[in-house]
Structures are given as C-alpha cells and as structure tokens.
Amino acid sequence: MDRILISSCLMGQPVRYDGVGKLVVHSHLTAWKAEGRLIAFCPEIAGGFAVPRLPAEIEPNATAQDVLAGKARILDSDGTDVSAGFIAGAKATLSTAKKAGCSHAILTDGSPSCGSGFVYSGRFDGVRRSGLGVTAAVLAQNGIRIWNQGEISALANTLSLK
Ligand code: SF4
C-alpha cells in the first residue's frame, strides 16, 4: 500500500513552535487516515526541539540547499544557530519516509523545515520568499514528491493508490 508522509501539525498535533497544531480537514485525508496510509511526522521534534520554541528562519538570501551544504544557517529569533537540529530532523524524516515506503509527502508550507512553495525572509518580518525548507529539500532530493496542504486534491488526482 502506498503511504504518504504528512507534517504532524497538519494532523492537529500541537508541535509547532507556538505550541499549537495546524489541523487540515479534508475528505481525502480522512479516508487515507482510515486506510492507514498517513505517516505523521514532525522534523523539528525529531531534531530535538521543544514545544514551544522560538521561531526560526533560514538566513536572508540563503536557501535550504545552502544550509544543507554548510554554507548558510538557520537562526532562531534570538540569533542562535539551530541549523544542526533542523538538519538532523530532515534526515530523520527521510529515514522514516523511506522505511514506511512513502513516495509522496504533504508538508506545511512556509516552515523552515516543511516549506515547499515559500519560506520567510530570514528577518522575522513576516515577508515571504520562494523556496524550500530543509526537510522538503532533503525529501525532494531523494525522490519523494512534495505537496503542500493546499494541494491534497491535486495529490489525490495524481496518485494511483494501490
Ligand atoms: Fe509542522 Fe513541520 Fe513545523 Fe513540525 S516542523 S511543526 S511538522 S511545519
């Protein structure tokens, strides 16, 4: 059976930096959950972060790929370098996805871990920019197709679930 990795917060788990979830209610998710297809996972919890925690962003003008290559950092709002935990969480997510046989992932957009269409500027000013989070980048580099929470119907149309 094809399985789908999904950001834990989209399943309502209160794991975000601010201590809440980001529940998405969708008929496909309900069906996939009942079928046991969904593997809920939070990269930042896997990377050792607490709830709540300070918000963190990829440095201005840098990409997730830069962070993974050691050329840029992820900093929290106090300026602490939290890159190592984010990278560890990304690797743990890939390991979990591979073990579960996930070829698709539904990830929370905007996150420095899970973002796929956008991340924030790195200046904690609420400004968006195009780009991936580090977990999304690692999964995509390893052949796992990434979708955001607004693309669940598109994913359903693409899947030929077995
Ligand atoms: Fe949600 Fe991903 Fe952030 Fe965890 S790391 S709280 S799953 S967006």
Backbone and ligand atoms as CSV (ligand in chain L), in Angstrom:
chain,resi,resn,atom,element,x,y,z
A,1,MET,N,N,0.841,-1.202,0.000
A,1,MET,CA,C,0.000,0.000,0.000
A,1,MET,C,C,0.879,1.257,0.000
A,2,ASP,N,N,0.595,2.178,-0.887
A,2,ASP,CA,C,1.329,3.444,-0.903
A,2,ASP,C,C,1.035,4.232,0.359
A,3,ARG,N,N,2.090,4.751,0.959
A,3,ARG,CA,C,1.897,5.577,2.146
A,3,ARG,C,C,2.350,7.009,1.858
A,4,ILE,N,N,1.817,7.916,2.637
A,4,ILE,CA,C,2.073,9.344,2.442
A,4,ILE,C,C,2.558,9.923,3.762
A,5,LEU,N,N,3.750,10.506,3.741
A,5,LEU,CA,C,4.231,11.211,4.931
A,5,LEU,C,C,3.494,12.547,5.043
A,6,ILE,N,N,3.137,12.933,6.250
A,6,ILE,CA,C,2.433,14.209,6.432
A,6,ILE,C,C,2.967,14.930,7.658
A,7,SER,N,N,3.119,16.239,7.554
A,7,SER,CA,C,3.536,17.046,8.705
A,7,SER,C,C,2.584,16.816,9.873
A,8,SER,N,N,3.128,16.507,11.024
A,8,SER,CA,C,2.293,16.214,12.199
A,8,SER,C,C,1.315,17.330,12.513
A,9,CYS,N,N,1.748,18.571,12.335
A,9,CYS,CA,C,0.864,19.693,12.707
A,9,CYS,C,C,-0.382,19.732,11.829
A,10,LEU,N,N,-0.296,19.233,10.601
A,10,LEU,CA,C,-1.472,19.210,9.729
A,10,LEU,C,C,-2.505,18.197,10.210
A,11,MET,N,N,-2.053,17.257,11.040
A,11,MET,CA,C,-2.981,16.289,11.640
A,11,MET,C,C,-3.505,16.805,12.988
A,12,GLY,N,N,-3.150,18.036,13.295
A,12,GLY,CA,C,-3.654,18.655,14.517
A,12,GLY,C,C,-2.757,18.489,15.725
A,13,GLN,N,N,-1.622,17.839,15.560
A,13,GLN,CA,C,-0.740,17.657,16.710
A,13,GLN,C,C,-0.096,19.003,17.091
A,14,PRO,N,N,-0.099,19.367,18.357
A,14,PRO,CA,C,0.369,20.694,18.792
A,14,PRO,C,C,1.887,20.764,18.892
A,15,VAL,N,N,2.550,20.678,17.759
A,15,VAL,CA,C,4.013,20.582,17.737
A,15,VAL,C,C,4.690,21.803,17.135
A,16,ARG,N,N,3.901,22.778,16.700
A,16,ARG,CA,C,4.523,23.961,16.098
A,16,ARG,C,C,5.285,24.782,17.141
A,17,TYR,N,N,6.100,25.692,16.661
A,17,TYR,CA,C,6.922,26.495,17.575
A,17,TYR,C,C,6.066,27.230,18.605
A,18,ASP,N,N,4.834,27.582,18.208
A,18,ASP,CA,C,3.966,28.341,19.114
A,18,ASP,C,C,3.071,27.440,19.957
A,19,GLY,N,N,3.295,26.134,19.880
A,19,GLY,CA,C,2.594,25.205,20.754
A,19,GLY,C,C,1.205,24.800,20.295
A,20,VAL,N,N,0.887,25.092,19.048
A,20,VAL,CA,C,-0.419,24.678,18.524
A,20,VAL,C,C,-0.221,23.839,17.267
A,21,GLY,N,N,-1.298,23.228,16.804
A,21,GLY,CA,C,-1.276,22.496,15.550
A,21,GLY,C,C,-1.764,23.362,14.405
A,22,LYS,N,N,-1.919,22.748,13.258
A,22,LYS,CA,C,-2.410,23.463,12.062
A,22,LYS,C,C,-3.339,22.507,11.317
A,23,LEU,N,N,-4.367,22.047,12.044
A,23,LEU,CA,C,-5.232,20.975,11.543
A,23,LEU,C,C,-5.850,21.319,10.189
A,24,VAL,N,N,-5.751,20.369,9.280
A,24,VAL,CA,C,-6.425,20.477,7.984
A,24,VAL,C,C,-7.477,19.377,7.927
A,25,VAL,N,N,-8.692,19.772,7.639
A,25,VAL,CA,C,-9.786,18.808,7.486
A,25,VAL,C,C,-10.071,18.660,6.003
A,26,HIS,N,N,-9.943,17.441,5.510
A,26,HIS,CA,C,-10.129,17.196,4.074
A,26,HIS,C,C,-10.611,15.752,3.917
A,27,SER,N,N,-11.546,15.543,3.036
A,27,SER,CA,C,-12.133,14.199,2.896
A,27,SER,C,C,-11.084,13.164,2.492
A,28,HIS,N,N,-10.139,13.561,1.655
A,28,HIS,CA,C,-9.094,12.603,1.268
A,28,HIS,C,C,-8.220,12.229,2.469
A,29,LEU,N,N,-7.897,13.220,3.296
A,29,LEU,CA,C,-7.090,12.912,4.484
A,29,LEU,C,C,-7.841,11.966,5.410
A,30,THR,N,N,-9.132,12.198,5.567
A,30,THR,CA,C,-9.938,11.324,6.424
A,30,THR,C,C,-9.899,9.889,5.904
A,31,ALA,N,N,-10.058,9.740,4.600
A,31,ALA,CA,C,-10.046,8.400,4.003
A,31,ALA,C,C,-8.666,7.769,4.104
A,32,TRP,N,N,-7.635,8.538,3.800
A,32,TRP,CA,C,-6.272,7.989,3.840
A,32,TRP,C,C,-5.873,7.610,5.266
A,33,LYS,N,N,-6.307,8.418,6.229
A,33,LYS,CA,C,-6.016,8.088,7.624
A,33,LYS,C,C,-6.683,6.768,8.009
A,34,ALA,N,N,-7.939,6.613,7.615
A,34,ALA,CA,C,-8.674,5.383,7.942
A,34,ALA,C,C,-8.035,4.162,7.295
A,35,GLU,N,N,-7.428,4.371,6.138
A,35,GLU,CA,C,-6.769,3.266,5.422
A,35,GLU,C,C,-5.366,2.988,5.955
A,36,GLY,N,N,-4.880,3.828,6.852
A,36,GLY,CA,C,-3.538,3.646,7.390
A,36,GLY,C,C,-2.441,4.101,6.457
A,37,ARG,N,N,-2.776,4.999,5.543
A,37,ARG,CA,C,-1.763,5.460,4.573
A,37,ARG,C,C,-0.898,6.590,5.107
A,38,LEU,N,N,-1.372,7.314,6.117
A,38,LEU,CA,C,-0.684,8.534,6.537
A,38,LEU,C,C,0.345,8.248,7.622
A,39,ILE,N,N,1.545,8.756,7.400
A,39,ILE,CA,C,2.617,8.659,8.395
A,39,ILE,C,C,2.878,10.076,8.887
A,40,ALA,N,N,2.377,10.404,10.069
A,40,ALA,CA,C,2.553,11.751,10.618
A,40,ALA,C,C,3.928,11.873,11.260
A,41,PHE,N,N,4.617,12.968,10.947
A,41,PHE,CA,C,5.985,13.130,11.449
A,41,PHE,C,C,6.299,14.617,11.545
A,42,CYS,N,N,6.997,15.002,12.602
A,42,CYS,CA,C,7.449,16.393,12.753
A,42,CYS,C,C,8.973,16.422,12.756
A,43,PRO,N,N,9.575,16.995,11.738
A,43,PRO,CA,C,11.042,17.050,11.680
A,43,PRO,C,C,11.667,17.783,12.855
A,44,GLU,N,N,11.020,18.841,13.322
A,44,GLU,CA,C,11.661,19.631,14.372
A,44,GLU,C,C,11.616,18.909,15.722
A,45,ILE,N,N,10.544,18.192,15.983
A,45,ILE,CA,C,10.527,17.372,17.202
A,45,ILE,C,C,11.592,16.277,17.083
A,46,ALA,N,N,11.683,15.663,15.908
A,46,ALA,CA,C,12.706,14.630,15.696
A,46,ALA,C,C,14.112,15.211,15.828
A,47,GLY,N,N,14.253,16.501,15.513
A,47,GLY,CA,C,15.551,17.155,15.604
A,47,GLY,C,C,15.887,17.623,17.012
A,48,GLY,N,N,14.997,17.347,17.964
A,48,GLY,CA,C,15.312,17.619,19.358
A,48,GLY,C,C,14.763,18.913,19.915
A,49,PHE,N,N,13.914,19.591,19.164
A,49,PHE,CA,C,13.392,20.870,19.641
A,49,PHE,C,C,12.190,20.658,20.557
A,50,ALA,N,N,12.016,21.626,21.467
A,50,ALA,CA,C,10.922,21.581,22.432
A,50,ALA,C,C,9.705,22.320,21.880
A,51,VAL,N,N,8.589,22.120,22.545
A,51,VAL,CA,C,7.364,22.873,22.262
A,51,VAL,C,C,6.962,23.582,23.547
A,52,PRO,N,N,6.764,24.902,23.545
A,52,PRO,CA,C,7.019,25.785,22.414
A,52,PRO,C,C,8.512,26.074,22.271
A,53,ARG,N,N,8.852,26.735,21.189
A,53,ARG,CA,C,10.239,27.113,20.928
A,53,ARG,C,C,10.218,28.440,20.175
A,54,LEU,N,N,11.363,29.069,20.082
A,54,LEU,CA,C,11.423,30.321,19.336
A,54,LEU,C,C,11.245,30.042,17.847
A,55,PRO,N,N,10.645,30.963,17.123
A,55,PRO,CA,C,10.580,30.784,15.672
A,55,PRO,C,C,11.979,30.828,15.076
A,56,ALA,N,N,12.135,30.158,13.954
A,56,ALA,CA,C,13.445,30.116,13.293
A,56,ALA,C,C,13.234,30.308,11.791
A,57,GLU,N,N,14.226,30.888,11.140
A,57,GLU,CA,C,14.151,31.123,9.687
A,57,GLU,C,C,15.522,30.902,9.061
A,58,ILE,N,N,15.498,30.527,7.799
A,58,ILE,CA,C,16.737,30.420,7.019
A,58,ILE,C,C,17.284,31.833,6.801
A,59,GLU,N,N,18.580,31.979,6.914
A,59,GLU,CA,C,19.197,33.294,6.781
A,59,GLU,C,C,18.770,33.997,5.492
A,60,PRO,N,N,18.707,35.329,5.520
A,60,PRO,CA,C,18.319,36.072,4.324
A,60,PRO,C,C,19.174,35.701,3.116
A,61,ASN,N,N,18.506,35.583,1.978
A,61,ASN,CA,C,19.167,35.333,0.692
A,61,ASN,C,C,19.832,33.969,0.590
A,62,ALA,N,N,19.590,33.097,1.554
A,62,ALA,CA,C,20.151,31.742,1.507
A,62,ALA,C,C,19.021,30.742,1.282
A,63,THR,N,N,19.380,29.582,0.800
A,63,THR,CA,C,18.406,28.532,0.517
A,63,THR,C,C,18.609,27.345,1.459
A,64,ALA,N,N,17.615,26.458,1.426
A,64,ALA,CA,C,17.750,25.218,2.194
A,64,ALA,C,C,18.966,24.431,1.718
A,65,GLN,N,N,19.208,24.447,0.424
A,65,GLN,CA,C,20.366,23.735,-0.107
A,65,GLN,C,C,21.664,24.327,0.452
A,66,ASP,N,N,21.700,25.642,0.607
A,66,ASP,CA,C,22.879,26.284,1.214
A,66,ASP,C,C,23.080,25.793,2.654
A,67,VAL,N,N,21.962,25.686,3.394
A,67,VAL,CA,C,22.056,25.212,4.786
A,67,VAL,C,C,22.583,23.783,4.813
A,68,LEU,N,N,22.040,22.948,3.933
A,68,LEU,CA,C,22.452,21.535,3.911
A,68,LEU,C,C,23.913,21.389,3.498
A,69,ALA,N,N,24.413,22.345,2.714
A,69,ALA,CA,C,25.813,22.308,2.285
A,69,ALA,C,C,26.743,22.988,3.280
A,70,GLY,N,N,26.185,23.492,4.390
A,70,GLY,CA,C,27.018,24.158,5.398
A,70,GLY,C,C,27.434,25.562,5.021
A,71,LYS,N,N,26.749,26.136,4.020
A,71,LYS,CA,C,27.112,27.484,3.552
A,71,LYS,C,C,26.212,28.571,4.139
A,72,ALA,N,N,25.180,28.177,4.870
A,72,ALA,CA,C,24.262,29.142,5.479
A,72,ALA,C,C,23.663,28.485,6.717
A,73,ARG,N,N,22.966,29.296,7.494
A,73,ARG,CA,C,22.443,28.811,8.773
A,73,ARG,C,C,20.938,29.032,8.884
A,74,ILE,N,N,20.345,28.304,9.814
A,74,ILE,CA,C,19.002,28.626,10.286
A,74,ILE,C,C,19.178,29.206,11.678
A,75,LEU,N,N,18.609,30.390,11.875
A,75,LEU,CA,C,18.755,31.089,13.154
A,75,LEU,C,C,17.389,31.248,13.806
A,76,ASP,N,N,17.357,31.133,15.134
A,76,ASP,CA,C,16.095,31.451,15.804
A,76,ASP,C,C,16.030,32.964,16.031
A,77,SER,N,N,14.907,33.409,16.588
A,77,SER,CA,C,14.683,34.854,16.685
A,77,SER,C,C,15.601,35.525,17.699
A,78,ASP,N,N,16.327,34.724,18.473
A,78,ASP,CA,C,17.363,35.274,19.361
A,78,ASP,C,C,18.736,35.285,18.696
A,79,GLY,N,N,18.820,34.750,17.484
A,79,GLY,CA,C,20.086,34.715,16.772
A,79,GLY,C,C,20.910,33.466,17.008
A,80,THR,N,N,20.334,32.489,17.690
A,80,THR,CA,C,21.062,31.238,17.932
A,80,THR,C,C,21.038,30.362,16.686
A,81,ASP,N,N,22.180,29.788,16.367
A,81,ASP,CA,C,22.288,28.890,15.217
A,81,ASP,C,C,21.649,27.549,15.581
A,82,VAL,N,N,20.528,27.233,14.928
A,82,VAL,CA,C,19.807,25.988,15.212
A,82,VAL,C,C,19.867,25.042,14.002
A,83,SER,N,N,20.828,25.283,13.124
A,83,SER,CA,C,20.912,24.509,11.878
A,83,SER,C,C,21.049,23.010,12.129
A,84,ALA,N,N,21.868,22.647,13.095
A,84,ALA,CA,C,22.153,21.218,13.295
A,84,ALA,C,C,20.881,20.438,13.612
A,85,GLY,N,N,20.031,20.994,14.460
A,85,GLY,CA,C,18.780,20.314,14.798
A,85,GLY,C,C,17.849,20.198,13.601
A,86,PHE,N,N,17.813,21.226,12.792
A,86,PHE,CA,C,16.959,21.192,11.594
A,86,PHE,C,C,17.459,20.146,10.599
A,87,ILE,N,N,18.769,20.067,10.448
A,87,ILE,CA,C,19.328,19.084,9.512
A,87,ILE,C,C,19.111,17.671,10.045
A,88,ALA,N,N,19.291,17.491,11.343
A,88,ALA,CA,C,19.035,16.170,11.941
A,88,ALA,C,C,17.579,15.771,11.747
A,89,GLY,N,N,16.670,16.724,11.915
A,89,GLY,CA,C,15.253,16.435,11.722
A,89,GLY,C,C,14.931,16.077,10.283
A,90,ALA,N,N,15.587,16.746,9.357
A,90,ALA,CA,C,15.365,16.437,7.934
A,90,ALA,C,C,15.825,15.014,7.619
A,91,LYS,N,N,16.973,14.638,8.162
A,91,LYS,CA,C,17.492,13.280,7.913
A,91,LYS,C,C,16.594,12.229,8.554
A,92,ALA,N,N,16.093,12.522,9.737
A,92,ALA,CA,C,15.188,11.578,10.410
A,92,ALA,C,C,13.886,11.421,9.624
A,93,THR,N,N,13.429,12.512,9.043
A,93,THR,CA,C,12.195,12.449,8.241
A,93,THR,C,C,12.410,11.586,7.012
A,94,LEU,N,N,13.540,11.773,6.359
A,94,LEU,CA,C,13.827,10.943,5.182
A,94,LEU,C,C,13.893,9.471,5.566
A,95,SER,N,N,14.543,9.179,6.662
A,95,SER,CA,C,14.652,7.792,7.106
A,95,SER,C,C,13.277,7.193,7.367
A,96,THR,N,N,12.441,7.943,8.042
A,96,THR,CA,C,11.076,7.468,8.336
A,96,THR,C,C,10.286,7.264,7.051
A,97,ALA,N,N,10.385,8.212,6.133
A,97,ALA,CA,C,9.643,8.112,4.875
A,97,ALA,C,C,10.087,6.890,4.074
A,98,LYS,N,N,11.390,6.664,4.053
A,98,LYS,CA,C,11.906,5.511,3.300
A,98,LYS,C,C,11.460,4.196,3.921
A,99,LYS,N,N,11.578,4.112,5.239
A,99,LYS,CA,C,11.192,2.869,5.924
A,99,LYS,C,C,9.715,2.565,5.708
A,100,ALA,N,N,8.892,3.611,5.654
A,100,ALA,CA,C,7.445,3.418,5.504
A,100,ALA,C,C,7.031,3.269,4.044
A,101,GLY,N,N,7.970,3.495,3.122
A,101,GLY,CA,C,7.639,3.366,1.709
A,101,GLY,C,C,6.833,4.531,1.161
A,102,CYS,N,N,7.099,5.726,1.678
A,102,CYS,CA,C,6.372,6.919,1.209
A,102,CYS,C,C,7.037,7.480,-0.051
A,103,SER,N,N,6.275,7.672,-1.089
A,103,SER,CA,C,6.804,8.327,-2.290
A,103,SER,C,C,6.254,9.742,-2.435
A,104,HIS,N,N,5.351,10.115,-1.533
A,104,HIS,CA,C,4.784,11.467,-1.508
A,104,HIS,C,C,4.784,11.976,-0.072
A,105,ALA,N,N,4.846,13.314,0.045
A,105,ALA,CA,C,4.757,13.935,1.368
A,105,ALA,C,C,3.911,15.191,1.267
A,106,ILE,N,N,3.034,15.367,2.251
A,106,ILE,CA,C,2.232,16.591,2.370
A,106,ILE,C,C,2.829,17.387,3.522
A,107,LEU,N,N,3.377,18.556,3.201
A,107,LEU,CA,C,4.136,19.324,4.193
A,107,LEU,C,C,3.566,20.731,4.352
A,108,THR,N,N,3.714,21.257,5.542
A,108,THR,CA,C,3.180,22.582,5.887
A,108,THR,C,C,4.009,23.679,5.227
A,109,ASP,N,N,3.381,24.432,4.355
A,109,ASP,CA,C,4.139,25.453,3.642
A,109,ASP,C,C,4.569,26.586,4.576
A,110,GLY,N,N,5.700,27.204,4.251
A,110,GLY,CA,C,6.196,28.353,4.990
A,110,GLY,C,C,7.206,28.035,6.070
A,111,SER,N,N,7.260,26.775,6.489
A,111,SER,CA,C,8.150,26.380,7.580
A,111,SER,C,C,9.595,26.243,7.084
A,112,PRO,N,N,10.584,26.608,7.932
A,112,PRO,CA,C,11.978,26.398,7.530
A,112,PRO,C,C,12.336,24.922,7.415
A,113,SER,N,N,11.482,24.043,7.948
A,113,SER,CA,C,11.636,22.600,7.730
A,113,SER,C,C,10.767,22.128,6.566
A,114,CYS,N,N,9.478,22.415,6.661
A,114,CYS,CA,C,8.484,21.776,5.795
A,114,CYS,C,C,8.047,22.610,4.601
A,115,GLY,N,N,8.477,23.854,4.503
A,115,GLY,CA,C,8.033,24.708,3.401
A,115,GLY,C,C,8.368,24.114,2.041
A,116,SER,N,N,7.455,24.320,1.087
A,116,SER,CA,C,7.736,23.829,-0.270
A,116,SER,C,C,7.558,24.926,-1.306
A,117,GLY,N,N,6.562,25.794,-1.112
A,117,GLY,CA,C,6.382,26.901,-2.042
A,117,GLY,C,C,7.068,28.165,-1.567
A,118,PHE,N,N,7.059,28.351,-0.242
A,118,PHE,CA,C,7.678,29.558,0.295
A,118,PHE,C,C,8.267,29.306,1.679
A,119,VAL,N,N,9.197,30.169,2.025
A,119,VAL,CA,C,9.706,30.272,3.395
A,119,VAL,C,C,9.707,31.765,3.727
A,120,TYR,N,N,10.104,32.105,4.931
A,120,TYR,CA,C,10.124,33.517,5.316
A,120,TYR,C,C,11.516,34.120,5.103
A,121,SER,N,N,11.543,35.440,5.123
A,121,SER,CA,C,12.700,36.188,4.618
A,121,SER,C,C,14.006,35.932,5.351
A,122,GLY,N,N,13.898,35.501,6.623
A,122,GLY,CA,C,15.107,35.389,7.445
A,122,GLY,C,C,15.295,36.600,8.328
A,123,ARG,N,N,14.385,37.572,8.191
A,123,ARG,CA,C,14.473,38.806,9.008
A,123,ARG,C,C,13.341,38.885,10.036
A,124,PHE,N,N,12.537,37.832,10.155
A,124,PHE,CA,C,11.416,37.777,11.108
A,124,PHE,C,C,10.480,38.969,10.930
A,125,ASP,N,N,10.244,39.308,9.666
A,125,ASP,CA,C,9.378,40.448,9.351
A,125,ASP,C,C,8.077,40.015,8.671
A,126,GLY,N,N,7.856,38.695,8.599
A,126,GLY,CA,C,6.620,38.187,8.001
A,126,GLY,C,C,6.609,38.192,6.485
A,127,VAL,N,N,7.715,38.573,5.875
A,127,VAL,CA,C,7.783,38.633,4.406
A,127,VAL,C,C,8.124,37.253,3.855
A,128,ARG,N,N,7.350,36.834,2.859
A,128,ARG,CA,C,7.577,35.530,2.242
A,128,ARG,C,C,8.543,35.637,1.066
A,129,ARG,N,N,9.222,34.523,0.816
A,129,ARG,CA,C,10.010,34.399,-0.424
A,129,ARG,C,C,9.894,32.967,-0.911
A,130,SER,N,N,10.109,32.744,-2.185
A,130,SER,CA,C,10.042,31.402,-2.742
A,130,SER,C,C,11.166,30.559,-2.169
A,131,GLY,N,N,10.874,29.296,-1.949
A,131,GLY,CA,C,11.942,28.414,-1.500
A,131,GLY,C,C,11.414,27.241,-0.709
A,132,LEU,N,N,12.318,26.341,-0.410
A,132,LEU,CA,C,12.022,25.116,0.320
A,132,LEU,C,C,12.539,25.197,1.746
A,133,GLY,N,N,11.901,24.462,2.646
A,133,GLY,CA,C,12.500,24.179,3.932
A,133,GLY,C,C,13.504,23.042,3.792
A,134,VAL,N,N,14.308,22.837,4.832
A,134,VAL,CA,C,15.383,21.854,4.701
A,134,VAL,C,C,14.856,20.415,4.602
A,135,THR,N,N,13.786,20.098,5.307
A,135,THR,CA,C,13.227,18.745,5.178
A,135,THR,C,C,12.636,18.539,3.789
A,136,ALA,N,N,11.902,19.519,3.306
A,136,ALA,CA,C,11.337,19.399,1.959
A,136,ALA,C,C,12.455,19.214,0.933
A,137,ALA,N,N,13.553,19.944,1.104
A,137,ALA,CA,C,14.668,19.828,0.166
A,137,ALA,C,C,15.285,18.433,0.206
A,138,VAL,N,N,15.479,17.905,1.404
A,138,VAL,CA,C,16.082,16.569,1.526
A,138,VAL,C,C,15.155,15.503,0.915
A,139,LEU,N,N,13.872,15.606,1.209
A,139,LEU,CA,C,12.941,14.615,0.643
A,139,LEU,C,C,12.927,14.716,-0.877
A,140,ALA,N,N,12.852,15.929,-1.407
A,140,ALA,CA,C,12.803,16.106,-2.868
A,140,ALA,C,C,14.085,15.586,-3.519
A,141,GLN,N,N,15.222,15.823,-2.870
A,141,GLN,CA,C,16.497,15.340,-3.424
A,141,GLN,C,C,16.534,13.815,-3.474
A,142,ASN,N,N,15.711,13.186,-2.675
A,142,ASN,CA,C,15.707,11.718,-2.605
A,142,ASN,C,C,14.471,11.112,-3.262
A,143,GLY,N,N,13.857,11.872,-4.143
A,143,GLY,CA,C,12.817,11.320,-4.998
A,143,GLY,C,C,11.426,11.277,-4.409
A,144,ILE,N,N,11.230,11.922,-3.277
A,144,ILE,CA,C,9.894,11.963,-2.670
A,144,ILE,C,C,9.212,13.252,-3.124
A,145,ARG,N,N,8.037,13.108,-3.692
A,145,ARG,CA,C,7.358,14.273,-4.240
A,145,ARG,C,C,6.655,15.046,-3.123
A,146,ILE,N,N,6.840,16.351,-3.154
A,146,ILE,CA,C,6.361,17.211,-2.081
A,146,ILE,C,C,5.099,17.956,-2.513
A,147,TRP,N,N,4.130,17.982,-1.613
A,147,TRP,CA,C,2.887,18.723,-1.808
A,147,TRP,C,C,2.647,19.569,-0.572
A,148,ASN,N,N,1.978,20.712,-0.738
A,148,ASN,CA,C,1.609,21.470,0.458
A,148,ASN,C,C,0.157,21.179,0.824
A,149,GLN,N,N,-0.287,21.757,1.935
A,149,GLN,CA,C,-1.613,21.419,2.466
A,149,GLN,C,C,-2.755,21.920,1.582
A,150,GLY,N,N,-2.444,22.770,0.610
A,150,GLY,CA,C,-3.469,23.221,-0.334
A,150,GLY,C,C,-3.536,22.369,-1.585
A,151,GLU,N,N,-2.725,21.352,-1.641
A,151,GLU,CA,C,-2.622,20.538,-2.867
A,151,GLU,C,C,-3.090,19.096,-2.661
A,152,ILE,N,N,-3.908,18.866,-1.654
A,152,ILE,CA,C,-4.320,17.497,-1.334
A,152,ILE,C,C,-5.176,16.904,-2.461
A,153,SER,N,N,-6.066,17.700,-3.027
A,153,SER,CA,C,-6.883,17.185,-4.136
A,153,SER,C,C,-6.011,16.893,-5.354
A,154,ALA,N,N,-5.041,17.743,-5.601
A,154,ALA,CA,C,-4.131,17.503,-6.722
A,154,ALA,C,C,-3.336,16.221,-6.511
A,155,LEU,N,N,-2.895,15.989,-5.283
A,155,LEU,CA,C,-2.193,14.741,-4.979
A,155,LEU,C,C,-3.108,13.544,-5.230
A,156,ALA,N,N,-4.336,13.645,-4.792
A,156,ALA,CA,C,-5.277,12.528,-4.986
A,156,ALA,C,C,-5.475,12.236,-6.465
A,157,ASN,N,N,-5.500,13.288,-7.275
A,157,ASN,CA,C,-5.670,13.092,-8.715
A,157,ASN,C,C,-4.446,12.464,-9.347
A,158,THR,N,N,-3.297,12.705,-8.748
A,158,THR,CA,C,-2.037,12.193,-9.289
A,158,THR,C,C,-1.783,10.740,-8.889
A,159,LEU,N,N,-2.194,10.408,-7.672
A,159,LEU,CA,C,-1.890,9.083,-7.155
A,159,LEU,C,C,-2.674,8.013,-7.882
A,160,SER,N,N,-1.976,6.897,-8.116
A,160,SER,CA,C,-2.759,5.724,-8.439
A,160,SER,C,C,-2.549,4.807,-7.254
A,161,LEU,N,N,-3.375,4.988,-6.249
A,161,LEU,CA,C,-3.193,4.271,-4.988
A,161,LEU,C,C,-3.455,2.792,-5.144
A,162,LYS,N,N,-2.550,2.019,-4.575
A,162,LYS,CA,C,-2.702,0.562,-4.645
A,162,LYS,C,C,-2.857,0.036,-3.235
L,1,SF4,FE1,FE,4.699,21.241,11.460
L,1,SF4,FE2,FE,6.880,20.702,10.020
L,1,SF4,FE3,FE,6.921,22.682,11.814
L,1,SF4,FE4,FE,6.832,20.154,12.662
L,1,SF4,S1,S,8.486,21.117,11.514
L,1,SF4,S2,S,5.584,21.851,13.418
L,1,SF4,S3,S,5.555,19.195,11.088
L,1,SF4,S4,S,5.670,22.606,9.941
